[in-house]
Amino acid sequence: MNPIRLWRVFTRRRGDDAILQEEIEDHLQSLAREYREAGFSPEDAYSAARRRFGNLTKVHEDCRENFLFGAIETVFRDARYGIRGLRKTPMFVLVAALSLGLGIGVNLLVYSLFQTVFLGTPTAAKPDRLVRLRLDQNSHTAYPILAALQRADTALTITGYRDVQVNWRDGDRTIETFAQVVTPNFFDVVGGHASLGRLFGNQGVSVLKPARVVVISYQFWQRRLASATDVLSRTLTINGLPYSVTGVLPKGYRSIIGFNFVPDFYLPVTTELFPNLLDKRDSLDLAMIARLSEGQSREQARASLVAAASHIGAEFAPDNPRFGKAWEIQGIRDIDQVRSKQGNVLILFSILLVALVGLVIFIACANVAGLLLVRGVTRSREIAIRLAIGAGRWHIVRQLLTEGIVLAALGCVSGILIWRTAAIFFENVELPIPVPLVFQISTNSRMLLCAFALGAVCTVLSSLGPALQAAKSRFLPALKSEQSNLGNRHLTLRNILVVSQISICFVLLISAILFFRTINRAKEVKTGFDVNHTITVRLREPKASFRVRDGLERLASIPGVRFASAADRIPLTFTSMATVVHLEGKLESAQFEVRQSNVTPGYFRTMGIPLLRGKDFRPSETGTVIVNQLFAERHFPDGNAIGHRIVYGVAPHTWTFEIKAIVANTKYFSLAEDPQEIIYLPLSDEQDTLYLFASMAAPANTTADSIRKKLRDWAPTALIEVHTLRDNLYVTLLPIQIGCTLLTIVGGIGLCLALVGFYSVLSYAVARKTKEIGIRIALGAPQSSVLQLVLSYSLSLLAWGIAVGAVASLGLAKPLQAILGTNSSYSLWAFSVSVVILLGVCFATALLPAYRAVHIDPLRAIQYE
C-alpha cells in the first residue's frame, strides 16, 4: 500500500470514530422514535431502544474491528495493556529480560566467533572471483613456477604470498612479529585500499629491485605505534634493514591467510629478502592466489592451468617429477582451507560449543516460561472475569503472547548489549600466543537478523505454553480462588520445565568438567623430557648465521648449567617436520612417514631422554641416525635396529643412514598426540634460527636473566627468548584452556538461570501449599516433617533432571572423546562431580523456601485464602 495513504488512514482514525459514534446515535434515535410512535414516553422510548440495541461499547468495538487496520490497532492496544501490567511487576520484568538477554547474548557471541573464525572472507574486491591454487596437493610452490604461470596464457591473474616471522627493532628491543611477504602485484590482484597512504603495486616494485617499502596493519599502527600521525614519514627496522612505511591498512582488514590471522607487515618479496628465490625450482616458497576473469568458471580455469603446465613442464619436470599432474582450485573462505585433522577437531569443538550454548537459550526460555506460568496462575481470577464478560479464549492467548513479545523485545535489546560488550572485549584482548590473532566481530544485518530470530524463538518457547494453559482457566474455581494443589501433580508444565533446565545444566557441567580434567591430565602426562630442570633458548636474526658450537660454549659457561645442547626445534610447541623413509633393501613403495629432529651431541642427556641402546652422536658425525623405541619395535621383530640402514627422501634426492642408537619414546607435537615414530639426525653447525637447551642443577626458574644477558653480549641485535620447558608445555594447553573457559562461562550462566527457575518453582509450591502446611503444623506436625515435604519435592525434581541429563550426555561422549581423548572412566568421574555440584547448589537454593515453610504461622495460613 502507498505509505502516504497508510499515514492518512491512521491520522483519520479519530474522525472515523466520531462518524461511527454519530451512526450509532442515529440508530438509537431511530429506534426511540419508533417506540414514541407506539405510545412510550421519551425517557422510556430511549431506554427501550438502548435495551434493544445492545451494549454500545461492544457494538462500537465490533465495528472498529471491521475497519482496515483494526487488527493492527488491536495489537497495539494489547501491547499497551501488557506494558501497563508489566510495569506493576518490575522485578519479574528484570529477571525475565536478563534471563532472555543472557541466553540471546551468549548465543550471538558464540555464533559471531564461529562466523569470524570459520565463515570469514578475506578483504578483497569481488572475493567470489578469487581462488587458491594447489599444485600436486601442495599449497605452496617455487617462485620460478609462479612466474612462469603468470606469463602463461591462462586468463588468470596470479599472485603469491608467504607468511614469515621477522624481527622488528623498537629502540633497544628486538621484537619478533609476523609479516606477509607478497609478490609485487599482490594488492593489484586482491584489491583494496589503504586508510592512510597508499599500497605498493606492480608498477613501482619488482622482484629484482630491492624496494624497501612496507604496509602495516591497523592494529600494529594503533598498538605498537600509538596511532602516530607521522607514521607515513617513519622508517621501521625490519630484519636489520630500513623500510619506509607507505600505507596503513583499514581497520577490520582480513588477510588472505584467514582465521583472523593479522600480519603486522606486508613486504614485497625480493631477492634481497630471499637470495635464492630465482634459483630454487623444487622449493615451496609461495602460496598462489588467482583472480578469475569475467565469465570464467573454476573448471575452465583448471583446464587452462593443466594446459599451461604441459607447455612449461619440460622446464620444471627434472626438478619436480610430479609437476603439473594434479591441480586443485578452492575458494578463499576460511572454511575452504580446513583440511587437517587439527582443523577438523577445531570445527567439531566449535559446533559442539554452538550446540551447548543453544541449550542455554532453552534454559532461559524455560526459566521465563516458569515465571509466566506462576504469573498466569496469580492472574487466574482476572482471566476468568474477562472470559465471563465475553472475551474469547483466543483473545486471552493473544494478550498473553503480546506480553511475551514485549519481554522478548526487552531480552533482545539486553542480549545485543551483552553481545556487543563481550565482542568489544574479544576484539581488544591479546591472547598469549605467538600468532597475531584479532577477532573482528562486526555488527551487521546478519547478526541483527539472528538476534530477532532468537527473540522470536524465545517468544514461542517461553510464552506459548503459559498462554495456552492460562486460557484454560475454569470460571467458578478461578472466581472463588479455588486453585489446585501443585504438590501432588508431578507432570505439570512447571515441573517439566525445571527438570529440563536441570538436565541441560548437567550436560554443560559434564562438558566443562571434562575439559578441566583434560587440562589436569595433560599436566601429568609423561613427556619423556625433564621439564623441571630444562631451559629453552631461541635466538633468531634473519640474514645472519649462528655458529652452534659458539652458542653452546656461551651457554655452558653460565653458572648452574650442567649440560647444553641444540636442536632445530623445541618439542611440544605445535611445530613439526615430517619426512618419508624406507628400510634399505625394500622397494620405495614401502615408504612410511616419520617425524624428524636434528640435534647436537649431548641432546638426549640434556633433555633427560634415556639412551636405551647404542651411543650418542659424536661431534661432526655424518651418515648416522638415532631412532626412538617405537620406530625400532614397529620395523624390527626383536626391536634391535642398531646397524640397520634406512633410506631417507624420495628419488632422485635420497640419502642412506645407519642406525647407531635407540632412545626412549617422547612426545613430539602436542601432549594429546598418539606415540610418534621419530628419527634424530645430526644438526649442522650453521643455523639462522638457533634453539639451545640447558640442563640446570636446580629447578629452572631463576637463571633466565643471566642466560639472556650472556647471549646478548654474543648476539646484540638478535631476538632472544628464554623459557623453562614447563612454560612451553602450557602453550600447548592454551586451546583446551580457552575451550574450558568458554564452557565454564556458558555452564555458569546456564546454572544461574536454572537455579532462578528452580527457586521460583519451589517458592511458588510452598506458597500454594501454605494452607496445607499450616493445618499440618496446627495438628502438631514437627518441623522435620514440613522440611522433608519441601526437600523431597525438590529432590524429586533434581533426580529427574539428573536422570534425563545423564541420558542426554551419552550423545556427547563420542564428540568429546574426539576432541579431548577421554575415556569412559573419566566420564564417570565427571558424572560424579556434576551430581555433587548440582546437589550442593540445588540444596542451597531449596533452603530458603524450606525455611519459609517451617516458619509458617498456622493461624495466618488457615485464613490464607
Beta strands, then each sheet from edge to edge (+ up, - down):
strand 1: 130-135
strand 2: 140-141
strand 3: 156-170
strand 4: 173-182
strand 5: 196-197
strand 6: 213-216
strand 7: 235-238
strand 8: 241-248
strand 9: 265-268
strand 10: 286-292
strand 11: 327-330
strand 12: 534-540
strand 13: 546-547
strand 14: 561-567
strand 15: 578-583
strand 16: 592-599
strand 17: 611-614
strand 18: 624-628
strand 19: 645-650
strand 20: 653-663
strand 21: 678-682
strand 22: 686-687
strand 23: 689-696
strand 24: 719-724
sheet 1: 2+ 10- 1+ 11-
sheet 2: 2+ 10- 3+ 4- 9- 6+ 8+ 5-
sheet 3: 2+ 10- 3+ 7-
sheet 4: 14+ 23- 12+ 24-
sheet 5: 13+ 22-
sheet 6: 17+ 20- 18- 21+ 16+ 15- 19+
end
